[in-house]
Amino acid sequence: MAVAITLSNGRTWRMKAAALSHFKATLAHYADGNVAEDRNDHDDLVALLEPYDEAITDCIYHVDLRKENPYHQEIPYNPGIEPS
């Protein structure tokens, strides 16, 4: 069964393989460390990374809370982060 991919910028692919092919071709245009100068390439890459950015920001927030409160007192519960 085909898995459709839709990004927050409105870009859609009917199949995951088509999205993967698109991003491989996009990344092939640029050398490591270069800026994506094409506006559409930039928008697609940013939209692809948004969910990961939100997850990383959430993790950093909880790590900061633990630094400030090493005994884990009154840290809000988040089912996505297991206490250590």
N, C-alpha and C positions, 0 to 999 in steps of 0.2 A: 504494500500500500504506500502510495506517495505521501510524503510529509511536506506540506506547504510551509514556506518560510516568509514571514512578513516582518519588516523592520519598522521601527518607530517613525522613520522618515517617509513611510508610505511605499517603499520599494517592496515588491513581492515576487516570489518565485514559486511555481507550481510544485517543484520537487527540490528536495534538499541537495541533490546532486547538481542541479542547475545553479543554485546559490553558491555552492562550493566552487564550482567551475568559474563563476563570475569573480569571486574573491581571489582565486589563484591567479586569474588573468590580470586583475587589478594590481595585485602585489608584484607581479612580474614586470610591471611598468616602472617600478621604482627600486633603486638600490637601497640597501639597508641604511637607515639614518636619514634618507631623503624625505622631504615634505611632500605630501600628496597635493599637488598643485591644481589638479582638476577638481572643480567644485563637487561634481557628482561622486567621484571617488572618495573625496573627503567626507561627504555626507553619509555615504554608505558605510565607511569604516567607523565613523563616530557612532552611528546607529547600531552597528554590530557590537561595539564595545560597551554601550550604555548599561546593559544588565550587569556586566562584570564590574563596571565602575561603581554601581550602586551596592553590589555585594561587598566589594572591597571597602568602600566607605563605611558600611555597616560594621564590618569586622574591626576596622580601625577604631571606630567609636567605642566598641566594647572593650578593645584592648586598652584604650585610654582610660576607660572607667576602672578597669582592673588595676592600672598603675596608680590611680588616685585612691583606690579603695582596695588594698591588697587582701583584705579579709573577705572580700566579695559580699559585703553587707549592703542590702537594699539595692542591688543591681537589677534593673528591670528584666523580667524574663523574656527571652527571645527564643522561640522553638527552633530557629535555624542555627543557633550557636549553643553548643553543649559546654557546660562549665567544666573546667579541668580540675 
